[in-house]
């Protein structure tokens, strides 16, 4: 039972730890200095209500329904329920349910994951959090449901410096009677900055070196290089070197990974290039792999946000001699505003089809007898198309010449502005 679901446990744990960072195709570089990073996806009080995801069908060349998530919150804005459903070809059916419990300080102390057996929700995983007075996790226990009760699987123990920087992470497995050591990560700091991260594995009676990461920083105190060494019999051998670059706002715009095989000179492995908007939100991410002495595209990832900085949509594409759609998603919020400031929410604009490959049809409804302006913008805010239409008029925009990706369609009148995102196939 245990061996059959270890991978699924690891996957679910990663999703729950990173809460709203579970975007396919996106490599996330977490904050090194903050062991408990804030959850991504909420800003200015807006709560994520639901999300929809689609998968690209390479045969029909159409987006097909994939998943649907619904979120519920308590009075403090803590997410207490997440119900996931999947598309079975005709409708959405229940798949997974997560239930969170919080203490009086709004720290999550219990997470129960359930699966749908066709008739009812059945327990699957339980994660128990022990937190200190400041909300830092000191212990996490993951248990699996064996049909009659909870069975221990994994145990994580965290210790911190006096400044609450992660000092050590101990991972243990359950051997049916007791916790058994598995791995240990020990961090060393210099002037408050992580200097060395040592990874060791337990081999029966003692800790054995595995890998260690050396961190160096630029003049702004941001990680500039991560050098990883592996333990080879009785000495450390350089294995990978990661070099990071930033913009003036401290956003990681370039990530280069090099590797050394058996002491050979450093060789390019892959690189990631990122762009950010004026609010420091990630706009695009491009990953390239080094092959035959040249960079080759791997995947392209794009995000969009509204003016309240709510993460509203993403697109993933992979390179197969050309960019090919993979998956996409859209997120909906309780108090989310339109992309552009608006004196009133018009809620009368509709766009069809969306996603689209050739032509989109824009209906402005009965907004006003005055002329409306329809504008199409790129993710960076560049005006690409614009035309004037009267109320109740259906406008058409030819998007066939645009590159695949996300764009904004803005409709303005004397009643305000409404902006919607469209996906160009």
C-alpha positions as a Markdown table, in Angstrom:
| # | Residue | x | y | z |
|---|---|---|---|---|
| 1 | Unk | 0.0 | 0.0 | 0.0 |
| 2 | Unk | 2.7 | 2.4 | 1.0 |
| 3 | Unk | 5.0 | 1.8 | -1.9 |
| 4 | Unk | 2.2 | 2.2 | -4.4 |
| 5 | Unk | 1.3 | 5.8 | -3.4 |
| 6 | Unk | 4.7 | 7.3 | -2.4 |
| 7 | Unk | 5.0 | 9.2 | -5.6 |
| 8 | Unk | 1.4 | 10.5 | -5.3 |
| 9 | Unk | 2.1 | 11.6 | -1.7 |
| 10 | Unk | 5.2 | 13.5 | -2.7 |
| 11 | Unk | 3.2 | 15.2 | -5.5 |
| 12 | Unk | 0.3 | 16.1 | -3.3 |
| 13 | Unk | 2.7 | 17.4 | -0.6 |
| 14 | Unk | 4.5 | 19.6 | -3.1 |
| 15 | Unk | 1.2 | 21.0 | -4.2 |
| 16 | Unk | 0.0 | 21.7 | -0.7 |
| 17 | Unk | 3.2 | 23.3 | 0.4 |
| 18 | Unk | 3.3 | 25.6 | -2.6 |
| 19 | Unk | -0.5 | 26.1 | -2.4 |
| 20 | Unk | -1.2 | 28.2 | -5.4 |
| 21 | Unk | 2.1 | 27.8 | -7.3 |
| 22 | Unk | 1.0 | 24.6 | -8.9 |
| 23 | Unk | 1.3 | 25.8 | -12.5 |
| 24 | Unk | 2.5 | 23.1 | -15.0 |
| 25 | Unk | 5.7 | 23.9 | -16.9 |
| 26 | Unk | 6.8 | 26.7 | -14.5 |
| 27 | Unk | 10.0 | 26.4 | -12.6 |
| 28 | Unk | 9.7 | 28.3 | -9.4 |
| 29 | Unk | 12.7 | 29.7 | -7.6 |
| 30 | Unk | 11.7 | 30.1 | -4.0 |
| 31 | Unk | 13.0 | 32.7 | -1.6 |
| 32 | Unk | 16.1 | 31.4 | 0.1 |
| 33 | Unk | 15.9 | 33.7 | 3.1 |
| 34 | Unk | 12.2 | 33.0 | 3.9 |
| 35 | Unk | 11.5 | 29.4 | 5.0 |
| 36 | Unk | 7.8 | 30.0 | 5.0 |
| 37 | Unk | 7.0 | 32.0 | 1.9 |
| 38 | Unk | 3.5 | 33.6 | 1.6 |
| 39 | Unk | 0.9 | 31.9 | -0.5 |
| 40 | Unk | 0.7 | 33.2 | -4.1 |
| 41 | Unk | -2.7 | 34.2 | -5.5 |
| 42 | Unk | -4.4 | 36.6 | -3.2 |
| 43 | Unk | -4.0 | 40.4 | -3.1 |
| 44 | Unk | -6.0 | 43.3 | -1.8 |
| 45 | Unk | -8.5 | 41.0 | -0.2 |
| 46 | Unk | -9.5 | 39.2 | -3.4 |
| 47 | Unk | -10.1 | 35.5 | -2.9 |
| 48 | Unk | -9.7 | 32.9 | -5.6 |
| 49 | Unk | -13.2 | 31.5 | -6.2 |
| 50 | Unk | -12.6 | 29.0 | -8.9 |
| 51 | Unk | -10.3 | 28.0 | -11.8 |
| 52 | Unk | -10.6 | 26.2 | -15.1 |
| 53 | Unk | -7.9 | 24.4 | -17.1 |
| 54 | Unk | -7.8 | 23.2 | -20.7 |
| 55 | Unk | -5.5 | 20.8 | -22.6 |
| 56 | Unk | -4.6 | 21.2 | -26.2 |
| 57 | Unk | -5.7 | 18.4 | -28.6 |
| 58 | Unk | -3.0 | 17.9 | -31.2 |
| 59 | Unk | -5.4 | 16.1 | -33.5 |
| 60 | Unk | -8.4 | 18.4 | -33.4 |
| 61 | Unk | -6.3 | 21.5 | -32.8 |
| 62 | Unk | -8.8 | 22.6 | -30.2 |
| 63 | Unk | -8.7 | 23.3 | -26.5 |
| 64 | Unk | -10.5 | 20.7 | -24.5 |
| 65 | Unk | -11.8 | 20.9 | -21.0 |
| 66 | Unk | -9.4 | 19.4 | -18.4 |
| 67 | Unk | -10.1 | 20.5 | -14.8 |
| 68 | Unk | -12.3 | 22.7 | -12.6 |
| 69 | Unk | -11.5 | 23.8 | -9.1 |
| 70 | Unk | -13.8 | 25.5 | -6.5 |
| 71 | Unk | -12.4 | 27.2 | -3.4 |
| 72 | Unk | -14.1 | 28.0 | -0.1 |
| 73 | Unk | -12.9 | 30.3 | 2.7 |
| 74 | Unk | -13.6 | 31.0 | 6.4 |
| 75 | Unk | -14.3 | 34.5 | 7.8 |
| 76 | Unk | -10.6 | 35.2 | 8.1 |
| 77 | Unk | -9.9 | 34.5 | 4.4 |
| 78 | Unk | -8.3 | 31.1 | 5.0 |
| 79 | Unk | -8.9 | 28.6 | 2.3 |
| 80 | Unk | -10.7 | 25.7 | 4.0 |
| 81 | Unk | -12.0 | 23.6 | 1.1 |
| 82 | Unk | -10.7 | 23.0 | -2.4 |
| 83 | Unk | -12.8 | 20.7 | -4.6 |
| 84 | Unk | -11.2 | 19.5 | -7.9 |
| 85 | Unk | -13.1 | 17.9 | -10.7 |
| 86 | Unk | -12.0 | 16.5 | -14.0 |
| 87 | Unk | -13.7 | 16.4 | -17.5 |
| 88 | Unk | -14.8 | 13.0 | -18.5 |
| 89 | Unk | -15.8 | 13.9 | -22.0 |
| 90 | Unk | -19.3 | 15.1 | -21.2 |
| 91 | Unk | -19.2 | 16.7 | -17.8 |
| 92 | Unk | -17.0 | 17.5 | -14.8 |
| 93 | Unk | -16.9 | 14.8 | -12.2 |
| 94 | Unk | -15.4 | 14.9 | -8.7 |
| 95 | Unk | -11.8 | 14.0 | -8.4 |
| 96 | Unk | -10.1 | 15.4 | -5.3 |
| 97 | Unk | -11.1 | 17.4 | -2.2 |
| 98 | Unk | -8.8 | 19.2 | 0.3 |
| 99 | Unk | -10.0 | 20.3 | 3.7 |
| 100 | Unk | -7.8 | 22.6 | 5.8 |
| 101 | Unk | -8.1 | 23.5 | 9.5 |
| 102 | Unk | -6.5 | 26.5 | 11.1 |
| 103 | Unk | -5.6 | 27.5 | 14.7 |
| 104 | Unk | -6.6 | 30.8 | 16.4 |
| 105 | Unk | -3.6 | 32.5 | 14.7 |
| 106 | Unk | -4.8 | 31.5 | 11.2 |
| 107 | Unk | -1.9 | 29.0 | 10.8 |
| 108 | Unk | -2.9 | 25.8 | 9.0 |
| 109 | Unk | -2.6 | 22.8 | 11.4 |
| 110 | Unk | -4.4 | 20.1 | 9.5 |
| 111 | Unk | -4.9 | 19.2 | 5.8 |
| 112 | Unk | -7.0 | 16.2 | 4.7 |
| 113 | Unk | -7.0 | 15.1 | 1.1 |
| 114 | Unk | -9.8 | 13.0 | -0.2 |
| 115 | Unk | -10.5 | 11.2 | -3.5 |
| 116 | Unk | -13.9 | 10.5 | -5.1 |
| 117 | Unk | -14.7 | 6.8 | -5.5 |
| 118 | Unk | -17.8 | 7.4 | -7.7 |
| 119 | Unk | -20.2 | 7.7 | -4.8 |
| 120 | Unk | -18.6 | 9.5 | -1.9 |
| 121 | Unk | -15.4 | 11.2 | -0.7 |
| 122 | Unk | -12.8 | 8.8 | 0.7 |
| 123 | Unk | -9.8 | 9.7 | 2.9 |
| 124 | Unk | -6.5 | 9.6 | 1.1 |
| 125 | Unk | -3.8 | 11.7 | 2.8 |
| 126 | Unk | -3.6 | 13.7 | 6.1 |
| 127 | Unk | -1.0 | 16.3 | 6.8 |
| 128 | Unk | -0.5 | 17.5 | 10.4 |
| 129 | Unk | 1.3 | 20.7 | 11.0 |
| 130 | Unk | 3.0 | 21.8 | 14.3 |
| 131 | Unk | 3.7 | 25.5 | 14.3 |
| 132 | Unk | 5.3 | 27.8 | 16.8 |
| 133 | Unk | 3.9 | 31.1 | 18.1 |
| 134 | Unk | 5.1 | 33.0 | 15.0 |
| 135 | Unk | 3.5 | 30.5 | 12.6 |
| 136 | Unk | 6.7 | 28.7 | 11.5 |
| 137 | Unk | 6.3 | 25.0 | 11.0 |
| 138 | Unk | 8.4 | 22.9 | 13.4 |
| 139 | Unk | 7.0 | 19.5 | 12.4 |
| 140 | Unk | 5.0 | 18.0 | 9.6 |
| 141 | Unk | 3.6 | 14.5 | 9.6 |
| 142 | Unk | 2.1 | 13.0 | 6.5 |
| 143 | Unk | -0.2 | 10.0 | 6.9 |
| 144 | Unk | -2.1 | 7.8 | 4.5 |
| 145 | Unk | -5.5 | 6.2 | 4.8 |
| 146 | Unk | -5.4 | 2.4 | 5.0 |
| 147 | Unk | -9.1 | 1.8 | 4.9 |
| 148 | Unk | -9.7 | 1.8 | 8.7 |
| 149 | Unk | -7.4 | 4.5 | 10.0 |
| 150 | Unk | -4.4 | 6.8 | 9.4 |
| 151 | Unk | -1.0 | 5.3 | 8.9 |
| 152 | Unk | 2.3 | 7.2 | 9.3 |
| 153 | Unk | 4.3 | 7.8 | 6.1 |
| 154 | Unk | 6.6 | 10.8 | 6.3 |
| 155 | Unk | 7.9 | 13.0 | 9.1 |
| 156 | Unk | 9.6 | 16.4 | 8.6 |
| 157 | Unk | 11.3 | 18.3 | 11.5 |
| 158 | Unk | 12.4 | 21.9 | 11.0 |
| 159 | Unk | 14.8 | 24.0 | 13.1 |
| 160 | Unk | 15.6 | 27.7 | 12.8 |
| 161 | Unk | 18.1 | 30.3 | 13.7 |
| 162 | Unk | 17.2 | 33.0 | 16.2 |
| 163 | Unk | 16.3 | 35.1 | 13.1 |
| 164 | Unk | 14.0 | 32.3 | 11.8 |
| 165 | Unk | 16.2 | 31.2 | 8.9 |
| 166 | Unk | 15.9 | 27.5 | 8.1 |
| 167 | Unk | 18.7 | 25.8 | 10.0 |
| 168 | Unk | 17.9 | 22.1 | 9.3 |
| 169 | Unk | 15.3 | 19.9 | 7.8 |
| 170 | Unk | 15.1 | 16.3 | 8.9 |
| 171 | Unk | 13.1 | 13.8 | 6.9 |
| 172 | Unk | 12.1 | 10.4 | 8.3 |
| 173 | Unk | 10.1 | 7.4 | 7.0 |
| 174 | Unk | 7.8 | 5.2 | 9.1 |
| 175 | Unk | 9.0 | 1.6 | 9.4 |
| 176 | Unk | 5.7 | 0.3 | 10.9 |
| 177 | Unk | 6.9 | 0.8 | 14.5 |
| 178 | Unk | 9.1 | 4.0 | 14.6 |
| 179 | Unk | 10.4 | 6.9 | 12.6 |
| 180 | Unk | 13.6 | 6.1 | 10.7 |
| 181 | Unk | 16.0 | 8.8 | 9.5 |
| 182 | Unk | 16.1 | 9.3 | 5.7 |
| 183 | Unk | 17.7 | 12.6 | 4.8 |
| 184 | Unk | 19.0 | 15.8 | 6.5 |
| 185 | Unk | 19.5 | 19.3 | 5.1 |
| 186 | Unk | 21.8 | 21.5 | 7.2 |
| 187 | Unk | 22.2 | 25.2 | 6.3 |
| 188 | Unk | 25.1 | 27.4 | 7.3 |
| 189 | Unk | 24.7 | 31.2 | 7.3 |
| 190 | Unk | 27.2 | 34.1 | 7.1 |
| 191 | Unk | 26.0 | 37.6 | 8.1 |
| 192 | Unk | 22.4 | 36.4 | 7.7 |
| 193 | Unk | 22.9 | 35.0 | 4.2 |
| 194 | Unk | 22.7 | 31.3 | 3.4 |
| 195 | Unk | 26.2 | 30.2 | 2.6 |
| 196 | Unk | 26.2 | 26.4 | 2.4 |
| 197 | Unk | 23.3 | 23.9 | 2.2 |
| 198 | Unk | 24.5 | 20.4 | 3.0 |
| 199 | Unk | 22.4 | 17.4 | 2.0 |
| 200 | Unk | 23.1 | 14.0 | 3.7 |
| 201 | Unk | 21.4 | 10.6 | 3.6 |
| 202 | Unk | 21.1 | 8.2 | 6.4 |
| 203 | Unk | 22.8 | 4.8 | 5.8 |
| 204 | Unk | 22.0 | 2.6 | 8.8 |
| 205 | Unk | 24.1 | 4.1 | 11.5 |
| 206 | Unk | 25.4 | 7.4 | 10.3 |
| 207 | Unk | 24.8 | 10.4 | 8.0 |
| 208 | Unk | 26.6 | 10.2 | 4.6 |
| 209 | Unk | 27.3 | 13.2 | 2.5 |
| 210 | Unk | 25.2 | 13.6 | -0.7 |
| 211 | Unk | 25.4 | 17.1 | -2.1 |
| 212 | Unk | 26.2 | 20.5 | -0.9 |
| 213 | Unk | 25.2 | 23.9 | -2.4 |
| 214 | Unk | 27.4 | 27.0 | -2.1 |
| 215 | Unk | 25.7 | 30.4 | -2.4 |
| 216 | Unk | 27.3 | 33.7 | -3.4 |
| 217 | Unk | 25.5 | 37.1 | -3.6 |
| 218 | Unk | 25.7 | 40.2 | -5.6 |
| 219 | Unk | 26.0 | 43.8 | -4.3 |
| 220 | Unk | 22.2 | 43.9 | -3.6 |
| 221 | Unk | 22.3 | 40.8 | -1.5 |
| 222 | Unk | 20.6 | 38.6 | -4.1 |
| 223 | Unk | 21.8 | 35.1 | -4.9 |
| 224 | Unk | 24.1 | 35.4 | -7.8 |
| 225 | Unk | 25.5 | 31.9 | -8.1 |
| 226 | Unk | 24.7 | 28.4 | -6.6 |
| 227 | Unk | 27.5 | 25.9 | -7.0 |
| 228 | Unk | 26.5 | 22.3 | -6.3 |
| 229 | Unk | 29.0 | 19.6 | -5.4 |
| 230 | Unk | 28.4 | 15.9 | -5.0 |
| 231 | Unk | 30.2 | 13.6 | -2.6 |
| 232 | Unk | 32.4 | 11.2 | -4.6 |
| 233 | Unk | 33.8 | 8.5 | -2.3 |
| 234 | Unk | 35.9 | 10.8 | 0.0 |
| 235 | Unk | 35.9 | 14.2 | -1.7 |
| 236 | Unk | 33.6 | 16.9 | -3.1 |
| 237 | Unk | 33.3 | 17.1 | -6.8 |
| 238 | Unk | 31.7 | 20.1 | -8.7 |
| 239 | Unk | 28.5 | 19.0 | -10.5 |
| 240 | Unk | 26.3 | 22.0 | -11.4 |
| 241 | Unk | 26.6 | 25.8 | -11.4 |
| 242 | Unk | 23.6 | 28.1 | -11.5 |
| 243 | Unk | 24.0 | 31.8 | -12.3 |
| 244 | Unk | 21.2 | 34.2 | -11.7 |
| 245 | Unk | 20.6 | 37.7 | -13.1 |
| 246 | Unk | 18.0 | 40.3 | -11.9 |
| 247 | Unk | 16.3 | 43.5 | -13.1 |
| 248 | Unk | 16.4 | 46.7 | -11.1 |
| 249 | Unk | 13.4 | 45.5 | -9.0 |
| 250 | Unk | 15.2 | 42.3 | -7.9 |
| 251 | Unk | 13.2 | 40.0 | -10.2 |
| 252 | Unk | 15.1 | 37.0 | -11.5 |
| 253 | Unk | 15.2 | 37.6 | -15.2 |
| 254 | Unk | 17.8 | 35.0 | -16.2 |
| 255 | Unk | 18.8 | 31.6 | -14.8 |
| 256 | Unk | 21.6 | 29.6 | -16.3 |
| 257 | Unk | 22.5 | 26.1 | -15.3 |
| 258 | Unk | 25.8 | 24.6 | -16.3 |
| 259 | Unk | 27.1 | 21.1 | -15.4 |
| 260 | Unk | 30.5 | 19.5 | -15.2 |
| 261 | Unk | 30.9 | 15.8 | -15.9 |
| 262 | Unk | 33.8 | 14.0 | -14.3 |
| 263 | Unk | 35.7 | 17.2 | -13.8 |
| 264 | Unk | 35.4 | 18.4 | -17.4 |
| 265 | Unk | 35.0 | 22.2 | -18.1 |
| 266 | Unk | 31.6 | 23.7 | -17.4 |
| 267 | Unk | 29.1 | 23.0 | -20.2 |
| 268 | Unk | 25.7 | 24.8 | -20.7 |
| 269 | Unk | 22.7 | 22.7 | -19.6 |
| 270 | Unk | 19.7 | 24.9 | -19.8 |
| 271 | Unk | 18.6 | 28.5 | -19.3 |
| 272 | Unk | 15.4 | 30.3 | -18.3 |
| 273 | Unk | 14.6 | 33.9 | -19.4 |
| 274 | Unk | 11.8 | 35.7 | -17.6 |
| 275 | Unk | 9.9 | 39.0 | -18.2 |
| 276 | Unk | 8.0 | 40.9 | -15.5 |
| 277 | Unk | 5.3 | 43.6 | -15.7 |
| 278 | Unk | 5.4 | 47.0 | -14.0 |
| 279 | Unk | 4.0 | 45.4 | -10.8 |
| 280 | Unk | 6.8 | 42.8 | -10.8 |
| 281 | Unk | 4.4 | 40.0 | -11.7 |
| 282 | Unk | 5.8 | 37.3 | -14.0 |
| 283 | Unk | 4.7 | 37.9 | -17.6 |
| 284 | Unk | 6.6 | 35.3 | -19.6 |
| 285 | Unk | 9.1 | 32.5 | -19.0 |
| 286 | Unk | 11.1 | 30.8 | -21.7 |
| 287 | Unk | 13.2 | 27.7 | -21.1 |
| 288 | Unk | 15.9 | 26.6 | -23.6 |
| 289 | Unk | 18.1 | 23.6 | -23.5 |
| 290 | Unk | 21.7 | 23.4 | -24.8 |
| 291 | Unk | 22.1 | 21.0 | -27.6 |
| 292 | Unk | 24.7 | 20.7 | -30.4 |
| 293 | Unk | 26.4 | 23.9 | -29.4 |
| 294 | Unk | 23.2 | 26.0 | -29.6 |
| 295 | Unk | 20.2 | 26.9 | -27.5 |
| 296 | Unk | 17.0 | 25.1 | -28.4 |
| 297 | Unk | 13.5 | 26.1 | -27.3 |
| 298 | Unk | 11.9 | 23.8 | -24.6 |
| 299 | Unk | 8.8 | 25.5 | -23.2 |
| 300 | Unk | 7.1 | 28.9 | -23.1 |
| 301 | Unk | 5.0 | 30.0 | -20.2 |
| 302 | Unk | 2.9 | 33.2 | -19.9 |
| 303 | Unk | 0.8 | 34.7 | -17.0 |
| 304 | Unk | -1.7 | 37.5 | -16.9 |
| 305 | Unk | -2.9 | 39.6 | -13.9 |
| 306 | Unk | -5.7 | 42.1 | -13.4 |
| 307 | Unk | -5.2 | 45.6 | -11.9 |
| 308 | Unk | -5.6 | 44.2 | -8.4 |
| 309 | Unk | -2.6 | 42.0 | -9.2 |
| 310 | Unk | -4.7 | 38.8 | -9.1 |
| 311 | Unk | -3.2 | 36.0 | -11.1 |
| 312 | Unk | -5.9 | 35.4 | -13.7 |
| 313 | Unk | -4.6 | 33.2 | -16.5 |
| 314 | Unk | -1.7 | 31.1 | -17.8 |
| 315 | Unk | -0.6 | 29.4 | -21.0 |
| 316 | Unk | 2.0 | 26.7 | -21.5 |
| 317 | Unk | 3.5 | 25.8 | -24.9 |
| 318 | Unk | 6.3 | 23.3 | -25.9 |
| 319 | Unk | 8.6 | 23.5 | -28.8 |
| 320 | Unk | 8.3 | 20.8 | -31.5 |
| 321 | Unk | 9.9 | 22.6 | -34.4 |
| 322 | Unk | 7.2 | 25.2 | -33.7 |
| 323 | Unk | 5.3 | 26.3 | -30.6 |
| 324 | Unk | 2.6 | 23.8 | -29.7 |
| 325 | Unk | 0.0 | 24.5 | -27.1 |
| 326 | Unk | 0.0 | 22.3 | -24.0 |
| 327 | Unk | -2.3 | 23.6 | -21.4 |
| 328 | Unk | -3.9 | 26.8 | -20.1 |
| 329 | Unk | -6.0 | 28.0 | -17.2 |
| 330 | Unk | -8.1 | 30.8 | -15.9 |
| 331 | Unk | -8.7 | 31.9 | -12.3 |
| 332 | Unk | -11.7 | 33.8 | -11.0 |
| 333 | Unk | -11.9 | 35.9 | -7.8 |
| 334 | Unk | -14.6 | 37.2 | -5.6 |
| 335 | Unk | -13.6 | 40.9 | -5.7 |
| 336 | Unk | -11.5 | 40.8 | -8.9 |
| 337 | Unk | -11.6 | 43.9 | -11.0 |
| 338 | Unk | -11.1 | 44.3 | -14.7 |
| 339 | Unk | -7.6 | 44.6 | -16.1 |
| 340 | Unk | -8.1 | 48.3 | -16.6 |
| 341 | Unk | -9.6 | 50.7 | -14.0 |
| 342 | Unk | -13.4 | 51.0 | -14.6 |
| 343 | Unk | -15.9 | 53.4 | -12.9 |
| 344 | Unk | -18.5 | 50.6 | -13.3 |
| 345 | Unk | -18.4 | 47.0 | -14.2 |
| 346 | Unk | -20.0 | 46.8 | -17.6 |
| 347 | Unk | -20.5 | 43.0 | -17.7 |
| 348 | Unk | -22.1 | 43.2 | -21.1 |
| 349 | Unk | -19.1 | 42.4 | -23.3 |
| 350 | Unk | -18.8 | 38.9 | -24.7 |
| 351 | Unk | -16.1 | 37.5 | -26.9 |
| 352 | Unk | -16.4 | 34.4 | -29.1 |
| 353 | Unk | -14.7 | 32.1 | -29.7 |
| 354 | Unk | -12.1 | 32.2 | -26.9 |
| 355 | Unk | -9.6 | 30.7 | -27.5 |
| 356 | Unk | -9.5 | 31.7 | -31.1 |
| 357 | Unk | -7.2 | 31.1 | -34.1 |
| 358 | Unk | -8.7 | 33.4 | -36.8 |
| 359 | Unk | -11.5 | 35.8 | -36.1 |
| 360 | Unk | -13.0 | 36.9 | -32.8 |
| 361 | Unk | -16.5 | 38.3 | -32.4 |
| 362 | Unk | -17.0 | 41.0 | -29.8 |
| 363 | Unk | -20.5 | 41.9 | -28.7 |
| 364 | Unk | -20.8 | 45.2 | -26.7 |
| 365 | Unk | -24.4 | 44.7 | -25.6 |
| 366 | Unk | -26.6 | 47.7 | -24.8 |
| 367 | Unk | -23.9 | 49.8 | -23.1 |
| 368 | Unk | -24.7 | 53.2 | -24.5 |
| 369 | Unk | -25.9 | 55.0 | -27.6 |
| 370 | Unk | -22.5 | 56.6 | -27.8 |
| 371 | Unk | -19.7 | 55.1 | -29.7 |
| 372 | Unk | -17.6 | 52.4 | -28.0 |
| 373 | Unk | -13.9 | 51.8 | -28.6 |
| 374 | Unk | -12.6 | 48.2 | -29.0 |
| 375 | Unk | -8.8 | 47.9 | -28.4 |
| 376 | Unk | -6.5 | 44.9 | -28.5 |
| 377 | Unk | -3.3 | 44.9 | -26.4 |
| 378 | Unk | -0.3 | 42.6 | -26.0 |
| 379 | Unk | 0.7 | 41.4 | -22.5 |
| 380 | Unk | 3.2 | 44.3 | -22.3 |
| 381 | Unk | 0.4 | 46.8 | -23.0 |
| 382 | Unk | 1.3 | 47.6 | -26.6 |
| 383 | Unk | -1.8 | 48.6 | -28.6 |
| 384 | Unk | -2.1 | 46.2 | -31.6 |
| 385 | Unk | -5.6 | 47.0 | -33.0 |
| 386 | Unk | -8.3 | 49.5 | -32.4 |
| 387 | Unk | -11.7 | 50.3 | -33.9 |
| 388 | Unk | -14.9 | 52.2 | -33.0 |
| 389 | Unk | -18.3 | 50.6 | -32.8 |
| 390 | Unk | -21.8 | 51.7 | -31.8 |
| 391 | Unk | -23.9 | 50.1 | -29.0 |
| 392 | Unk | -25.4 | 46.7 | -29.7 |
| 393 | Unk | -23.1 | 46.3 | -32.7 |
| 394 | Unk | -21.1 | 43.1 | -33.1 |
| 395 | Unk | -17.5 | 43.9 | -33.9 |
| 396 | Unk | -15.0 | 41.5 | -35.5 |
| 397 | Unk | -11.2 | 41.5 | -35.1 |
| 398 | Unk | -8.9 | 39.4 | -37.3 |
| 399 | Unk | -6.3 | 37.9 | -34.9 |
| 400 | Unk | -4.8 | 35.3 | -37.4 |
| 401 | Unk | -1.6 | 37.3 | -37.8 |
| 402 | Unk | -0.9 | 37.4 | -34.0 |
| 403 | Unk | 1.5 | 35.0 | -32.4 |
| 404 | Unk | 0.0 | 32.4 | -30.1 |
| 405 | Unk | -0.4 | 33.6 | -26.6 |
| 406 | Unk | -2.5 | 35.8 | -24.3 |
| 407 | Unk | -3.9 | 39.2 | -25.2 |
| 408 | Unk | -6.3 | 41.8 | -23.8 |
| 409 | Unk | -9.4 | 43.1 | -25.5 |
| 410 | Unk | -10.6 | 46.4 | -23.9 |
| 411 | Unk | -14.0 | 47.9 | -24.6 |
| 412 | Unk | -14.6 | 51.5 | -23.4 |
| 413 | Unk | -17.6 | 53.8 | -23.5 |
| 414 | Unk | -19.0 | 56.6 | -21.4 |
| 415 | Unk | -20.1 | 54.0 | -18.8 |
| 416 | Unk | -16.6 | 52.8 | -18.2 |
| 417 | Unk | -14.0 | 50.3 | -19.4 |
| 418 | Unk | -14.2 | 46.5 | -19.4 |
| 419 | Unk | -11.2 | 44.3 | -20.3 |
| 420 | Unk | -11.2 | 40.6 | -21.1 |
| 421 | Unk | -8.3 | 38.3 | -21.8 |
| 422 | Unk | -8.3 | 36.1 | -25.0 |
| 423 | Unk | -6.1 | 33.2 | -25.9 |
| 424 | Unk | -4.7 | 33.2 | -29.4 |
| 425 | Unk | -4.1 | 29.7 | -30.7 |
